[in-house]
């Protein structure tokens, strides 16, 4: 399993590319502070935008439980 991520304005195009190529994605403020040009964002807004892109491309985002299982992380 592999994941893609992009820095700054490349973040959401990389979400689309990784999804189309069968990979996984992650987004967050550690890589991108903006939702769009000059619009500061939050982690939740970045996640919502990534989910929207994934769904628009015909994919299905994992739930938190599914992601933990896939990554072999014990629940909180």
N, CA, C and O atoms as a DFTB+ gen file, in Angstrom:
304 C
 N C O
     1  1       0.843      -1.165       0.000
     2  2       0.000       0.000       0.000
     3  2       0.882       1.220       0.000
     4  3       1.943       1.215       0.626
     5  1       0.472       2.265      -0.687
     6  2       1.262       3.486      -0.777
     7  2       0.348       4.703      -0.650
     8  3      -0.859       4.621      -0.875
     9  1       0.946       5.818      -0.289
    10  2       0.205       7.065      -0.118
    11  2       0.886       8.178      -0.887
    12  3       2.102       8.173      -1.082
    13  1       0.089       9.119      -1.315
    14  2       0.618      10.301      -1.963
    15  2       0.261      11.535      -1.153
    16  3      -0.775      11.571      -0.489
    17  1       1.110      12.533      -1.208
    18  2       0.797      13.807      -0.573
    19  2       1.513      14.912      -1.320
    20  3       2.561      14.687      -1.927
    21  1       0.955      16.085      -1.275
    22  2       1.555      17.226      -1.931
    23  2       1.720      18.361      -0.942
    24  3       1.007      18.452       0.057
    25  1       2.663      19.212      -1.238
    26  2       2.952      20.357      -0.385
    27  2       2.305      21.605      -0.989
    28  3       2.354      21.823      -2.199
    29  1       1.702      22.410      -0.127
    30  2       1.116      23.698      -0.493
    31  2       0.051      23.530      -1.574
    32  3      -0.847      22.701      -1.428
    33  1       0.137      24.293      -2.641
    34  2      -0.922      24.257      -3.647
    35  2      -0.975      22.951      -4.430
    36  3      -1.935      22.720      -5.165
    37  1       0.024      22.097      -4.292
    38  2       0.019      20.786      -4.963
    39  2      -0.750      19.735      -4.163
    40  3      -0.931      18.612      -4.634
    41  1      -1.203      20.087      -2.957
    42  2      -1.825      19.084      -2.092
    43  2      -3.075      18.459      -2.715
    44  3      -3.160      17.233      -2.791
    45  1      -4.023      19.241      -3.151
    46  2      -5.273      18.674      -3.670
    47  2      -5.098      18.020      -5.042
    48  3      -5.733      16.995      -5.290
    49  1      -4.272      18.558      -5.949
    50  2      -4.007      17.805      -7.180
    51  2      -3.381      16.433      -6.896
    52  3      -3.644      15.472      -7.619
    53  1      -2.560      16.341      -5.855
    54  2      -1.976      15.041      -5.500
    55  2      -3.018      14.110      -4.899
    56  3      -2.928      12.894      -5.074
    57  1      -4.001      14.654      -4.196
    58  2      -5.111      13.830      -3.709
    59  2      -5.771      13.158      -4.908
    60  3      -6.009      11.950      -4.894
    61  1      -6.064      13.937      -5.939
    62  2      -6.715      13.394      -7.130
    63  2      -5.830      12.365      -7.826
    64  3      -6.303      11.286      -8.184
    65  1      -4.565      12.682      -8.019
    66  2      -3.661      11.766      -8.721
    67  2      -3.493      10.445      -7.976
    68  3      -3.575       9.373      -8.576
    69  1      -3.259      10.525      -6.673
    70  2      -3.075       9.300      -5.885
    71  2      -4.336       8.452      -5.915
    72  3      -4.259       7.230      -6.048
    73  1      -5.483       9.082      -5.794
    74  2      -6.737       8.341      -5.815
    75  2      -6.918       7.652      -7.167
    76  3      -7.276       6.476      -7.216
    77  1      -6.676       8.369      -8.256
    78  2      -6.845       7.794      -9.588
    79  2      -5.872       6.651      -9.860
    80  3      -6.177       5.744     -10.635
    81  1      -4.701       6.693      -9.225
    82  2      -3.693       5.648      -9.424
    83  2      -3.798       4.508      -8.416
    84  3      -2.959       3.608      -8.402
    85  1      -4.834       4.549      -7.568
    86  2      -5.058       3.455      -6.632
    87  2      -4.329       3.564      -5.312
    88  3      -4.242       2.585      -4.570
    89  1      -3.807       4.735      -5.008
    90  2      -3.092       4.926      -3.756
    91  2      -3.975       5.484      -2.664
    92  3      -5.191       5.593      -2.822
    93  1      -3.367       5.826      -1.586
    94  2      -4.030       6.439      -0.439
    95  2      -3.541       7.870      -0.325
    96  3      -2.527       8.234      -0.921
    97  1      -4.254       8.677       0.433
    98  2      -3.862      10.072       0.595
    99  2      -3.943      10.489       2.051
   100  3      -4.623       9.866       2.866
   101  1      -3.244      11.539       2.344
   102  2      -3.373      12.197       3.639
   103  2      -3.229      13.687       3.379
   104  3      -2.505      14.104       2.475
   105  1      -3.916      14.475       4.170
   106  2      -3.814      15.926       4.065
   107  2      -3.684      16.494       5.472
   108  3      -4.035      15.839       6.454
   109  1      -3.181      17.710       5.557
   110  2      -3.082      18.343       6.861
   111  2      -2.316      19.647       6.823
   112  3      -1.624      19.963       5.855
   113  1      -2.459      20.389       7.898
   114  2      -1.815      21.697       8.003
   115  2      -0.290      21.612       8.013
   116  3       0.381      22.606       7.734
   117  1       0.269      20.437       8.330
   118  2       1.724      20.323       8.315
   119  2       2.287      20.496       6.907
   120  3       3.475      20.772       6.744
   121  1       1.435      20.336       5.884
   122  2       1.877      20.465       4.497
   123  2       1.245      21.639       3.760
   124  3       1.750      22.060       2.719
   125  1       0.156      22.167       4.285
   126  2      -0.594      23.175       3.557
   127  2      -1.433      24.009       4.536
   128  3      -2.198      23.457       5.327
   129  1      -1.290      25.307       4.481
   130  2      -2.031      26.199       5.372
   131  2      -3.249      26.840       4.719
   132  3      -4.002      27.560       5.376
   133  1      -3.446      26.578       3.416
   134  2      -4.485      27.293       2.677
   135  2      -5.475      26.347       2.004
   136  3      -5.086      25.322       1.443
   137  1      -6.744      26.697       2.066
   138  2      -7.784      25.954       1.361
   139  2      -7.770      26.335      -0.116
   140  3      -7.968      25.495      -0.994
   141  1      -7.539      27.586      -0.360
   142  2      -7.357      28.128      -1.701
   143  2      -6.499      29.376      -1.555
   144  3      -6.148      29.756      -0.437
   145  1      -6.161      30.008      -2.647
   146  2      -5.264      31.161      -2.607
   147  2      -5.733      32.197      -1.590
   148  3      -6.858      32.691      -1.665
   149  1      -4.859      32.518      -0.639
   150  2      -5.082      33.529       0.406
   151  2      -6.218      33.205       1.378
   152  3      -6.706      34.105       2.062
   153  1      -6.649      31.954       1.456
   154  2      -7.712      31.558       2.382
   155  2      -7.138      30.540       3.361
   156  3      -6.950      29.372       3.018
   157  1      -6.858      30.999       4.600
   158  2      -6.348      30.082       5.621
   159  2      -7.384      29.014       5.921
   160  3      -8.584      29.234       5.757
   161  1      -6.908      27.851       6.364
   162  2      -7.800      26.709       6.538
   163  2      -7.555      26.001       7.854
   164  3      -6.729      26.427       8.662
   165  1      -8.276      24.928       8.057
   166  2      -8.098      24.050       9.224
   167  2      -7.923      22.626       8.702
   168  3      -8.197      22.346       7.535
   169  1      -7.468      21.735       9.573
   170  2      -7.341      20.336       9.178
   171  2      -8.678      19.784       8.704
   172  3      -8.737      19.082       7.695
   173  1      -9.746      20.095       9.422
   174  2     -11.049      19.533       9.052
   175  2     -11.489      20.016       7.668
   176  3     -12.080      19.245       6.911
   177  1     -11.213      21.269       7.327
   178  2     -11.580      21.764       5.996
   179  2     -10.761      21.071       4.907
   180  3     -11.282      20.779       3.831
   181  1      -9.483      20.809       5.183
   182  2      -8.658      20.097       4.209
   183  2      -9.166      18.671       4.005
   184  3      -9.225      18.181       2.878
   185  1      -9.527      18.017       5.096
   186  2     -10.059      16.652       5.004
   187  2     -11.377      16.656       4.223
   188  3     -11.590      15.807       3.357
   189  1     -12.249      17.598       4.525
   190  2     -13.529      17.680       3.810
   191  2     -13.317      17.881       2.311
   192  3     -14.013      17.272       1.498
   193  1     -12.363      18.730       1.944
   194  2     -12.090      18.967       0.526
   195  2     -11.516      17.707      -0.129
   196  3     -11.894      17.366      -1.250
   197  1     -10.614      17.021       0.558
   198  2     -10.048      15.785       0.017
   199  2     -11.138      14.726      -0.172
   200  3     -11.160      14.032      -1.188
   201  1     -12.027      14.604       0.790
   202  2     -13.134      13.646       0.680
   203  2     -14.023      13.990      -0.510
   204  3     -14.453      13.104      -1.247
   205  1     -14.293      15.268      -0.693
   206  2     -15.117      15.709      -1.826
   207  2     -14.452      15.319      -3.155
   208  3     -15.123      14.839      -4.068
   209  1     -13.145      15.523      -3.258
   210  2     -12.408      15.164      -4.476
   211  2     -12.473      13.655      -4.702
   212  3     -12.755      13.202      -5.811
   213  1     -12.216      12.888      -3.659
   214  2     -12.249      11.424      -3.770
   215  2     -13.614      10.948      -4.245
   216  3     -13.705      10.126      -5.157
   217  1     -14.666      11.457      -3.636
   218  2     -16.033      11.059      -4.033
   219  2     -16.356      11.512      -5.454
   220  3     -16.969      10.767      -6.218
   221  1     -15.949      12.724      -5.811
   222  2     -16.216      13.229      -7.166
   223  2     -15.543      12.363      -8.233
   224  3     -16.016      12.278      -9.367
   225  1     -14.440      11.726      -7.860
   226  2     -13.720      10.853      -8.793
   227  2     -14.182       9.397      -8.711
   228  3     -13.593       8.515      -9.336
   229  1     -15.232       9.158      -7.944
   230  2     -15.791       7.814      -7.862
   231  2     -15.215       6.930      -6.779
   232  3     -15.495       5.732      -6.742
   233  1     -14.417       7.499      -5.902
   234  2     -13.822       6.721      -4.820
   235  2     -14.655       6.775      -3.555
   236  3     -15.677       7.456      -3.483
   237  1     -14.188       6.036      -2.559
   238  2     -14.851       6.021      -1.262
   239  2     -13.785       6.198      -0.186
   240  3     -12.878       5.375      -0.068
   241  1     -13.890       7.262       0.593
   242  2     -12.907       7.454       1.666
   243  2     -13.101       6.421       2.766
   244  3     -14.218       5.969       3.019
   245  1     -12.014       6.056       3.411
   246  2     -12.071       5.135       4.555
   247  2     -12.629       5.863       5.775
   248  3     -12.442       7.068       5.945
   249  1     -13.305       5.111       6.601
   250  2     -13.687       5.647       7.907
   251  2     -12.441       5.644       8.791
   252  3     -11.425       5.052       8.425
   253  1     -12.511       6.292       9.937
   254  2     -11.383       6.276      10.870
   255  2     -11.071       4.844      11.290
   256  3      -9.904       4.464      11.389
   257  1     -12.101       4.055      11.534
   258  2     -11.909       2.649      11.940
   259  2     -11.217       1.853      10.827
   260  3     -10.306       1.070      11.097
   261  1     -11.647       2.052       9.589
   262  2     -11.030       1.355       8.455
   263  2      -9.574       1.771       8.272
   264  3      -8.716       0.938       7.979
   265  1      -9.301       3.052       8.445
   266  2      -7.927       3.547       8.298
   267  2      -7.026       2.953       9.376
   268  3      -5.905       2.536       9.086
   269  1      -7.510       2.913      10.623
   270  2      -6.712       2.322      11.705
   271  2      -6.401       0.861      11.411
   272  3      -5.279       0.404      11.629
   273  1      -7.394       0.129      10.916
   274  2      -7.200      -1.287      10.602
   275  2      -6.173      -1.440       9.463
   276  3      -5.262      -2.263       9.543
   277  1      -6.336      -0.641       8.421
   278  2      -5.430      -0.688       7.270
   279  2      -3.992      -0.384       7.683
   280  3      -3.049      -1.007       7.195
   281  1      -3.839       0.586       8.592
   282  2      -2.503       0.999       9.039
   283  2      -2.021       0.211      10.268
   284  3      -0.924       0.444      10.776
   285  1      -2.845      -0.710      10.727
   286  2      -2.516      -1.544      11.888
   287  2      -2.239      -0.686      13.131
   288  3      -1.251      -0.877      13.840
   289  1      -3.143       0.257      13.363
   290  2      -3.055       1.154      14.522
   291  2      -4.188       0.796      15.467
   292  3      -5.336       0.675      15.041
   293  1      -3.879       0.625      16.737
   294  2      -4.915       0.332      17.714
   295  2      -5.772       1.569      17.924
   296  3      -5.272       2.693      17.882
   297  1      -7.074       1.359      18.152
   298  2      -8.005       2.464      18.364
   299  2      -7.683       3.273      19.593
   300  3      -6.985       2.808      20.494
   301  1      -8.191       4.480      19.625
   302  2      -7.936       5.382      20.763
   303  2      -8.810       5.022      21.932
   304  3      -8.738       5.667      22.979
